Amino acid sequence: MTPRLDLLLAQAPADSSGAFLSRLGRESLSRLAARHGFDCPVDGWSPRGHGAPRHSSLPLPWQACLSHRGRRVVAGLATVPVGIDIEHSRPRHGARLAELVDLLPEARVRHAILEAANPLKAFYRAWTLHEALFKLDSLSGLPPTSVLETRLARLLPGGGIQAWQWQHDGWTLSICSHERRLGIRSLPRLAITKSHWP
């Protein structure tokens, strides 16, 4: 059976707190679980700030993943470990883009961003991949001490990790998995495509 990832993208009201976004993410995970016939009440998810959400009623091999930025929350249930990250373009990042790019650990990635037709979009593609790799490593029991200890060279075609991305209207979503074939279903439907860096 092909490994699968089911995603649900939710929109929060303006000025939502981090706690509200976390709650919305867990509500989304419960809805995804219910679609598979699993009863995972919202209050049974592990608390915010304790790594990837876990629920005692979610059967193996299913695992949860969650990310939020601004007013958007993306929640996922997968049959294999998956790291996800969502980010939104911020004007202050554009103003200090060269400084942010300098923080990235790989010279070829820094060069590719600065040479891109849209360097800010390219930066978010790279940054969300670093975040998704960090989350994937954390699920695999080998968490790096920081996001910037991850390396995009680990992605296919040269490495062993497959990445998928979606970008639209200032938003970037990245997904990383050790599985090369991952059936991704999203609501709403997003045009998520395989990604290679650069």
C-alpha positions in Angstrom: 0.0 0.0 0.0 1.3 3.4 -0.9 2.2 5.6 2.1 -0.3 8.5 2.4 -0.6 11.9 3.9 -3.9 13.7 4.4 -3.7 17.4 4.9 -6.3 19.9 6.1 -5.7 23.6 5.7 -7.7 25.9 8.1 -8.0 29.6 8.4 -8.1 31.3 11.8 -9.7 34.7 12.6 -7.6 37.8 12.6 -5.4 38.3 15.7 -5.6 34.7 16.8 -3.3 33.7 19.6 -0.8 30.9 19.3 -2.9 28.9 21.8 -6.0 29.3 19.5 -4.0 28.2 16.4 -2.7 25.2 18.3 -6.3 24.3 19.3 -7.5 24.8 15.7 -4.7 22.5 14.5 -5.8 19.8 17.0 -9.5 20.2 15.9 -8.3 19.7 12.3 -6.4 16.6 13.3 -9.5 15.2 15.0 -11.6 15.9 11.8 -9.0 14.1 9.7 -9.0 11.1 12.1 -12.8 10.9 12.0 -12.6 10.6 8.2 -10.7 7.4 8.8 -13.1 6.2 11.4 -10.8 7.0 14.4 -12.3 8.7 17.5 -9.7 11.1 18.6 -11.3 13.8 20.8 -9.6 17.2 20.6 -8.6 17.2 24.3 -6.8 13.9 23.9 -4.0 15.4 21.8 -0.6 16.0 23.4 -0.2 19.6 24.6 1.3 22.4 22.6 5.1 22.7 22.9 5.7 19.0 23.3 6.8 18.1 19.7 4.5 16.6 17.1 0.9 16.0 18.3 0.2 12.5 19.6 -3.1 10.9 20.6 -3.5 7.5 22.3 -6.6 6.7 20.1 -4.7 7.2 16.8 -3.7 3.7 15.7 -0.3 2.9 14.2 1.0 3.5 11.7 -0.8 6.9 11.6 1.1 9.9 12.9 0.2 13.6 13.2 2.0 16.6 11.8 1.1 20.3 12.3 2.3 23.7 11.3 0.9 27.2 11.5 1.9 30.8 10.5 -0.2 33.9 10.6 -3.8 32.8 10.4 -3.2 29.6 8.5 -3.0 26.1 10.1 -2.0 23.0 8.2 -2.7 19.7 9.9 -1.8 16.3 8.6 -2.2 12.6 9.3 0.3 10.2 7.6 1.1 6.6 7.6 4.9 7.4 7.7 6.9 10.1 9.4 6.4 13.4 7.6 7.8 16.9 8.4 5.7 19.9 7.3 6.1 23.7 7.5 4.1 26.6 6.3 5.3 30.2 6.1 4.0 33.5 4.8 6.1 36.2 3.2 6.7 39.1 5.4 7.9 42.6 4.3 10.5 42.8 7.0 12.2 39.7 5.6 12.4 41.2 2.2 14.1 44.3 3.7 16.8 42.1 5.3 16.9 39.2 2.8 20.7 39.3 2.3 21.2 39.0 6.0 18.7 36.0 6.3 20.3 34.2 3.3 23.7 34.5 4.9 22.4 32.5 7.9 21.7 29.4 5.7 24.4 26.8 6.0 25.0 25.7 2.4 26.8 28.0 -0.1 25.1 26.5 -3.1 21.7 27.2 -1.6 22.7 30.8 -0.7 23.9 31.3 -4.3 20.8 29.8 -5.8 18.5 32.1 -3.8 20.4 35.2 -4.7 20.4 34.2 -8.4 16.7 33.3 -8.5 14.2 35.4 -10.5 12.4 36.0 -7.2 14.9 35.7 -4.3 12.4 36.1 -1.5 10.2 33.3 -2.8 13.4 31.1 -3.2 14.4 32.0 0.4 11.0 30.8 1.7 11.3 27.6 -0.4 14.7 26.9 1.3 13.6 28.0 4.8 10.5 25.8 4.9 12.5 22.9 3.7 14.9 23.3 6.6 12.0 23.5 9.0 10.3 20.4 7.5 13.6 18.5 7.6 14.0 19.5 11.3 10.5 18.1 12.1 11.1 14.9 10.1 14.4 14.3 12.0 12.7 15.0 15.3 10.1 12.3 14.4 12.8 9.9 13.5 14.4 10.2 16.9 17.5 12.2 15.8 16.5 15.8 16.4 19.2 18.4 15.4 19.9 21.0 18.0 18.7 23.7 15.6 16.9 24.1 12.3 20.0 25.3 10.5 21.9 22.1 11.3 19.7 20.5 8.6 21.1 20.3 5.1 19.1 20.6 1.8 21.8 18.4 0.2 20.0 15.5 1.9 17.1 16.0 -0.5 16.7 14.0 -3.7 18.2 13.7 -6.3 21.5 13.5 -4.3 20.1 12.5 -0.9 17.5 10.1 0.3 14.7 12.4 1.3 11.8 13.4 -1.0 10.4 16.9 -0.7 7.2 18.4 -2.0 6.3 22.1 -2.1 3.4 24.5 -2.8 3.7 28.3 -3.2 0.9 30.7 -3.8 0.1 34.3 -3.0 3.0 34.7 -0.5 2.4 31.3 1.1 4.9 28.4 1.0 4.2 24.9 2.2 7.0 22.3 2.4 6.7 18.5 3.1 9.6 16.1 3.7 9.5 12.3 4.0 11.9 9.4 3.7 9.3 7.8 1.3 9.7 8.7 -2.3 6.2 7.8 -3.1 3.7 9.5 -0.9 0.1 9.9 -1.8 -0.8 13.4 -0.7 -4.4 14.4 -0.4 -5.3 18.0 0.7 -8.4 19.9 1.5 -8.7 22.4 0.0 -6.9 20.9 -3.0 -3.4 22.4 -3.4 -1.1 21.8 -6.4 1.6 20.2 -4.3 4.6 19.1 -6.5 7.8 17.3 -5.9 10.7 19.6 -5.2 14.5 19.4 -5.8 16.8 21.9 -4.4 17.9 24.1 -6.0 
